[in-house]
Amino acid sequence: MSELTTTPEKMTDGAKPVFSSYAPTDKVAPPRLGFIILILVVLIAVGLYSGFIPRWKQRQLVIAETKELAVPSVAVVAPGAGKAEAPLTLPAELRALNDAAIYGRANGYVKRWLVDIGAVVKEGQVLAEIDTPEVSQQLLQSRAEQVRAEAALDLAKTTAVRWENLVKTKAVGEQEVAEKQGDVKLQTANVNAQMANVRRLEEMLDFGRITAPFSGTITERHVDVGDLVASDKGKVLFRLVQISTLRAFVRVPQFMARSIQVGQSAEVTVPELPGKIFTGKVLRTAGAMDSETRTLLTELEVDNSKGELLAGSFAQAGFPDTTGNALLTLPANCLLIRPEGSMVAVVGADSKVQLCKLTLGRDFGSTVEVISGVKAEDKVVINPFDAITDGAEVRVMETKTEKPKA
């Protein structure tokens, strides 16, 4: 059934409205289905966004963190410059410039001694006299034999001249003349031998006067009046030293040996004269290292004109112009001990590890001295794990590197 509806017709001016009795009788449904579908789509999208998307993001985050954690994190440090070495100071032994033990060359008894220990003597000064009666008698005998040889030479010369005259008259043969001339040469050689023996004995007699070979100070005396002196027993009579200039012997360690040059200045001090510095210079070096101590024997010349230094004393020798090279240092916990030797892990710009072999110097305990193997700008891994390999990727924990204290 359809309901009766009325609709107003168009009105003319002054006319009353006229209602029509014709109208649709079917009811039209509102458009709600599309709206519901839209709502459902929105709800599904919201559900996906609020449920699936966060879980997906969380999963991606976990994957990223897993990859990041798979790369080990390391702390790094840059090699630091060690402290420059202080001027080298080494133990030294002071010795006299000249040190001579004086022996007796002639056999005899000590007649007298003229100097004692501590005496300052001049070159050629008599130190003692030795009575040498045997040498004196031998000298007299040798001189007599020289006179006899000279007489025999004169006779041989006279005979040779006479025989040369006789050969002209055919009274003697040429053979006899040659024999006489040969006898002259023989007697001449005999005279020369006797003269040499006389000179030898005269020098031996002079050895009875013990003299100083150079100017210096007597430090030892081992003779008394009446002592027997035998040249073959090698008994020291006196010891003479020259102390106006001293020699200081220093053993320079290998790492500083190349810094020592001949003519280089040096400063010598002794404990009993604190604050007193004696000037010296490098006179010579051994030129080779001692294979047992790995040191270079160096000789210094020290002025001691005032006699303030004592030969044989212990001293300290300093080289103000010589300082050690300031080498790089690393913390000891950076080292990797491998069969190839001591190594460190250096992180490059691509965050990959490079294992570098080191040449180490001195060990300071918490730090070690590095002679070669790394540079000052390298990033060295602290406490590297044992399984670290060359080319492994790492993540640096800190961008700012801290240099170790020297």
Beta strands, then each sheet from edge to edge (+ up, - down):
strand 1: 7-8
strand 2: 19-20
strand 3: 73-74
strand 4: 76-77
strand 5: 80-81
strand 6: 88-103
strand 7: 108-113
strand 8: 120-121
strand 9: 126-131
strand 10: 209-211
strand 11: 216-221
strand 12: 228-229
strand 13: 236-253
strand 14: 265-269
strand 15: 278-285
strand 16: 295-303
strand 17: 314-319
strand 18: 328-331
strand 19: 336-338
strand 20: 341-347
strand 21: 353-357
strand 22: 359-363
strand 23: 367-372
strand 24: 379-381
strand 25: 395-396
sheet 1: 1+ 2-
sheet 2: 3+ 25+
sheet 3: 4+ 24- 20+ 19-
sheet 4: 4+ 24- 20+ 21-
sheet 5: 5+ 18- 23+ 22-
sheet 6: 8+ 11- 13+ 6- 17+ 14- 15+ 16-
sheet 7: 10+ 9- 7+ 12-
end
